Amino acid sequence: MPAEMWWFIGAACGQLLCAVVLLKTRSQERGELAPQALALLRGGRRAAVTVALVALHQRGAVAAGRRGTIRANGGPGRTRDPVQLGVHGSLHRALGIRVLATQPKARRAVDALRAELGGAGLVRPAGRLRAARTLLACAPATVLAGLLLSEPAGAGLALALVIGAGPVAAALFLFRLPATTGAARRLLRALRERHPLPAHRREVTDGELVQLYVALYGDPALALFLPRFSRDGGLLGRGGGEDGHATGRGWYTGWPGWGLGDGGAGAAGGDGGGGTD
């Protein structure tokens, strides 16, 4: 194998090492997380906005609008939660959930929450994650450049391919790492074990527990506790349209038995329980 190829493989390994350093996080002591924070860990920006909407809806501050949108329904109520205030402040008109999640006030509030979770070692900082993924994308390109420029042949080519496959495979594996850390995934798993989703909405009478279930389980919890609001507001499935208005009332094809039809848990819920549907 040409000596030049060793330099390219060494450079690729150096890029991998730098990426590993950027991806490494340290979990710190933390208190109990708010439902919006747990939702952000589970499902990202839209999940956090959804839980904020649930909390606002429980206080009557938002309601389902026309064509699967969400509209403001008065003031935000007595809350100091930045995500809830940012989401409510973004509802200057009825918006679909996907567009609402990208509004400046809502986006800044969620980004600030994400930064707090990054400081707690639960989320990899966005800037470091982007830099690490850039380095990981460069590692295979570096190996390929070495093959093209050094032009190994015969046994040298076979050796270069075998050795170069190591950093390429490692780069592909690391590139797939999620933004959340192992500590965050263990936290969510422990909370799901401690709070399994109930079979019926009447088993839960605490509104904050409803927010927790929505944070941990997403659509199945929405369909159970807030079927009408979730359906009419376009919160289920892919939800609202790109232009700020939904193309329908959302759709849901999640776990068996959690549909929104007459036989599903949403219809079975009726009135009562922890939801404010």
C-alpha positions in Angstrom: 0.0 0.0 0.0 1.4 3.4 -0.9 2.7 5.5 2.0 0.5 8.4 0.9 -2.6 6.2 1.7 -1.5 5.8 5.3 -1.5 9.6 5.6 -5.1 9.8 4.4 -6.2 7.0 6.7 -4.5 8.7 9.6 -6.3 11.9 8.7 -9.6 10.1 8.7 -8.9 8.6 12.1 -8.0 12.0 13.4 -11.4 13.4 12.2 -13.1 10.5 13.9 -11.3 11.3 17.2 -12.2 14.9 17.0 -15.9 14.0 16.3 -15.9 11.6 19.4 -14.6 14.4 21.6 -17.4 16.7 20.3 -20.1 14.1 20.8 -19.0 13.2 24.3 -21.2 14.6 27.1 -21.2 14.4 30.8 -24.4 13.9 32.7 -24.9 16.3 35.6 -27.2 16.5 38.7 -30.6 17.6 37.7 -34.0 18.2 39.3 -37.4 17.0 38.0 -37.9 17.9 34.4 -41.0 19.7 33.1 -43.3 17.9 30.7 -42.1 20.1 27.8 -38.5 19.1 28.5 -39.4 15.4 28.5 -41.3 15.8 25.3 -38.4 17.6 23.7 -36.2 14.6 24.7 -38.6 12.1 23.2 -39.8 13.8 20.0 -38.0 17.1 19.5 -39.4 20.6 18.9 -42.9 19.6 17.8 -43.4 17.3 20.7 -42.4 20.1 23.2 -44.8 22.5 21.4 -47.6 19.9 21.6 -47.3 19.5 25.3 -47.3 23.3 25.8 -50.5 23.4 23.8 -52.0 20.7 26.0 -51.2 22.8 29.1 -52.6 25.9 27.5 -55.8 24.1 26.4 -56.3 22.8 29.9 -56.5 26.5 31.1 -58.7 27.4 28.1 -56.0 29.6 26.6 -56.1 27.8 23.2 -58.7 25.9 21.2 -58.9 24.0 17.9 -59.4 26.3 15.0 -60.7 25.7 11.5 -59.2 23.1 9.2 -57.0 21.5 11.8 -55.4 24.6 13.2 -54.8 25.9 16.7 -56.0 29.4 17.7 -55.6 31.6 20.8 -58.6 31.7 23.1 -57.7 34.5 25.4 -54.6 35.1 27.5 -52.1 32.4 28.5 -53.3 32.3 32.1 -51.1 32.1 35.1 -48.0 30.6 33.8 -44.3 31.5 33.7 -43.3 28.6 31.6 -41.2 30.1 28.7 -42.3 27.5 26.2 -46.0 27.9 26.9 -45.6 31.7 26.7 -43.7 31.5 23.5 -46.2 29.2 21.9 -49.2 31.3 23.0 -47.4 34.5 21.8 -46.9 32.9 18.4 -50.7 32.4 17.9 -51.4 35.8 16.3 -53.6 33.8 13.9 -54.7 30.2 13.7 -51.8 28.0 12.8 -51.1 24.4 12.0 -48.8 22.6 14.5 -45.9 22.3 12.1 -45.9 26.0 11.3 -46.5 27.0 14.9 -43.4 25.1 15.9 -41.3 27.2 13.6 -42.6 30.6 14.7 -39.8 32.8 16.1 -41.1 33.1 19.7 -41.9 29.4 20.0 -38.6 28.4 18.3 -36.5 30.6 20.6 -38.3 29.3 23.7 -37.7 25.6 22.7 -34.1 26.4 21.7 -33.5 27.9 25.2 -35.0 24.7 26.8 -32.8 22.6 24.6 -29.7 24.6 25.7 -30.7 23.9 29.3 -31.0 20.2 28.6 -27.6 20.3 26.9 -26.1 21.8 30.0 -27.6 18.9 32.0 -25.9 16.4 29.7 -29.2 15.1 28.2 -28.9 16.7 24.7 -25.8 17.2 22.7 -25.3 20.9 22.0 -26.5 21.8 18.5 -23.2 23.5 17.4 -21.0 20.6 18.6 -23.4 18.1 17.0 -23.2 19.9 13.6 -19.4 20.1 13.8 -19.1 16.4 14.7 -21.3 15.3 11.9 -19.3 17.5 9.5 -16.2 15.7 10.6 -17.9 12.3 10.3 -19.0 13.1 6.8 -15.4 14.1 5.9 -13.9 10.9 7.1 -15.2 8.6 4.3 -14.4 11.4 1.8 -10.8 11.5 3.1 -10.4 7.7 2.6 -11.9 7.9 -0.9 -9.6 10.8 -1.8 -6.6 8.7 -0.6 -7.7 5.8 -2.8 -8.0 8.1 -5.9 -4.8 10.0 -5.3 -2.5 7.3 -4.2 -3.8 4.8 -6.7 -3.0 1.5 -4.9 -3.1 -1.6 -7.0 -3.2 -5.4 -6.4 -2.5 -6.4 -2.9 -1.9 -2.8 -1.9 -5.4 -1.9 -3.0 -6.9 -4.8 -1.0 -5.0 -3.8 2.1 -6.1 -0.1 1.6 -9.8 -1.2 1.3 -9.6 -3.4 4.4 -7.9 -0.8 6.6 -9.9 2.1 5.2 -13.2 0.3 5.9 -12.6 0.7 9.6 -12.8 4.5 9.9 -15.6 4.6 7.3 -17.7 2.1 9.2 -17.1 4.0 12.5 -18.0 7.3 10.9 -21.3 5.9 9.6 -22.1 4.4 13.0 -21.4 7.7 14.9 -23.3 9.8 12.3 -26.4 7.9 13.3 -26.2 8.8 17.0 -29.2 10.8 18.1 -29.1 14.3 19.5 -30.3 12.9 22.8 -27.7 11.2 25.1 -27.9 7.8 26.7 -28.8 9.5 30.0 -31.8 11.0 28.4 -33.0 7.7 26.9 -32.5 5.9 30.3 -34.5 8.7 31.9 -37.4 8.3 29.5 -37.4 4.6 29.8 -37.5 4.8 33.6 -40.4 7.2 33.5 -42.4 5.0 31.1 -41.9 2.1 33.5 -43.0 4.2 36.4 -46.0 5.7 34.5 -47.4 3.2 32.1 -50.2 4.6 29.9 -53.5 3.9 31.5 -56.3 2.0 29.7 -58.9 4.7 30.3 -58.8 8.4 30.7 -61.0 8.3 33.8 -58.1 6.7 35.6 -56.3 10.1 35.6 -57.8 13.2 37.2 -54.6 15.3 37.4 -54.1 17.7 34.5 -50.3 17.7 35.1 -50.3 13.9 34.8 -52.0 14.3 31.4 -49.2 16.5 30.3 -46.7 14.0 31.5 -48.4 11.1 29.6 -48.4 13.2 26.4 -44.8 14.0 26.9 -43.8 10.4 27.3 -46.1 8.7 24.8 -47.2 11.4 22.2 -50.1 10.5 19.9 -51.5 7.5 22.0 -51.8 9.8 25.0 -53.4 12.6 22.9 -55.9 10.2 21.5 -56.8 8.9 24.9 -57.1 12.1 26.9 -57.8 14.8 24.4 -59.3 13.1 21.3 -61.4 16.0 20.0 -58.9 18.8 20.6 -56.1 16.7 19.1 -58.1 15.6 16.1 -59.7 19.0 15.4 -56.5 20.9 16.1 -54.4 18.6 13.7 -52.1 17.5 16.5 -52.1 13.8 15.6 -49.8 12.2 13.0 -48.5 14.7 10.5 -51.0 17.3 11.5 -51.2 20.8 9.9 -50.2 21.9 6.5 -47.1 23.8 5.5 -48.9 27.1 4.8 -50.1 27.4 8.4 -53.4 25.8 7.8 -54.0 22.1 8.0 -55.1 20.1 5.0 -57.4 18.1 7.2 -58.0 17.1 10.8 -54.8 15.1 11.2 -54.6 11.4 11.1 -53.4 8.7 13.4 -52.4 5.1 12.7 -50.5 4.4 15.9 -50.9 1.5 18.4 -53.8 -0.9 17.8 -56.8 0.1 19.9 -55.8 3.8 20.1 -57.7 5.0 17.1 -60.1 7.9 17.0 -63.1 6.0 15.7 -66.1 4.9 17.7 -64.3 1.8 18.9 -61.0 3.5 19.9 -59.9 4.8 23.2 -60.5 8.4 22.2 -64.2 7.8 21.6 -64.5 5.6 24.7 -63.2 8.3 26.9 -66.3 10.5 26.9 -66.2 13.2 29.5 -64.3 13.3 32.7 -60.7 12.2 33.6 -57.7 14.4 33.4 -58.3 15.7 29.9 -60.2 19.0 29.1 -61.5 17.9 25.8 
